[in-house]
Amino acid sequence: MLAKEADTANSLMHQTGDDLETLGFSVEERYSCALLRKAPGYERTHPHPGFRFPHHKSAVLAVALDWIVSCEYVQIETLRAL
């Protein structure tokens, strides 16, 4: 399900959580759209709700990984740090 409006998304989240709890599941963490305006290290996607790794960071990461692959010996600690 995709919701384009925050109120619809919040309503669907609570309805789904309530239905799952009725079936015996525990749904303790429910975050409204207002709380999800920012996600450190990520950016929101439009028009569909979601998060993604920022484009500029993706480009820098790709260049760094290309450099590591081009080295004669791969330094595992460097790769792990990326």
FENTA-V527841 format. One record per residue. PHI is phi in degrees with one decimal (none if undefined). OMEGA is omega as a letter, one per 20 degrees, with the letter a starting at -180 (* if undefined). D_LAST is the distance of its C-alpha to the last C-alpha in Angstrom with 1 decimal. Layout:
BEGIN
phi	omega	d_last
PHI	OMEGA	D_LAST
PHI	OMEGA	D_LAST
END
This chain:
BEGIN
phi	omega	d_last
none	r	33.9
-119.8	r	32.7
-120.1	a	34.2
-89.7	a	34.3
-108.5	a	35.8
-61.7	a	34.5
-62.3	r	37.8
-65.8	r	37.8
-63.4	r	34.3
-63.5	r	35.2
-61.7	r	38.4
-62.6	r	36.9
-62.2	a	34.3
-67.6	r	37.2
-63.4	r	39.5
-64.4	r	37.0
-61.5	r	36.2
-62.9	r	40.0
-63.5	r	40.7
-66.4	r	38.1
-66.5	r	39.6
-61.4	a	43.0
-82.3	r	41.9
108.6	r	40.9
-81.1	r	37.1
-105.6	r	35.6
-121.5	a	33.9
-89.8	a	33.2
-98.7	r	30.2
-127.8	a	31.3
-114.9	r	29.6
-75.7	a	31.6
-59.6	a	30.4
-62.3	r	31.1
-77.9	a	28.5
-102.9	r	25.8
-66.2	a	26.1
-127.9	r	22.7
-134.8	a	19.5
-52.4	r	17.0
89.7	a	13.8
-130.9	r	15.8
-128.7	a	18.9
-76.3	r	22.1
-99.8	r	23.4
-131.3	j	26.9
-84.8	a	29.5
-88.5	a	28.3
-67.2	r	26.9
162.7	r	23.3
-129.0	r	19.8
-147.2	r	17.0
-70.0	a	13.6
-56.8	a	14.9
-58.1	a	15.7
-65.9	r	14.6
-70.2	r	11.0
-63.0	a	11.1
-65.9	r	12.6
-64.4	r	10.2
-63.6	r	7.3
-62.4	r	10.1
-63.5	a	11.1
-63.8	r	8.0
-67.3	r	8.1
-61.4	r	11.9
-64.8	r	11.8
-61.5	a	10.2
-65.7	a	12.8
-77.3	r	15.5
-71.3	r	15.3
-65.3	r	18.2
-121.6	r	16.3
-85.6	r	12.8
-88.9	a	11.2
-59.6	a	10.0
-64.2	r	8.8
-65.6	r	6.5
-61.9	r	5.4
-63.7	a	5.4
-67.0	r	3.8
-74.6	*	0.0
END
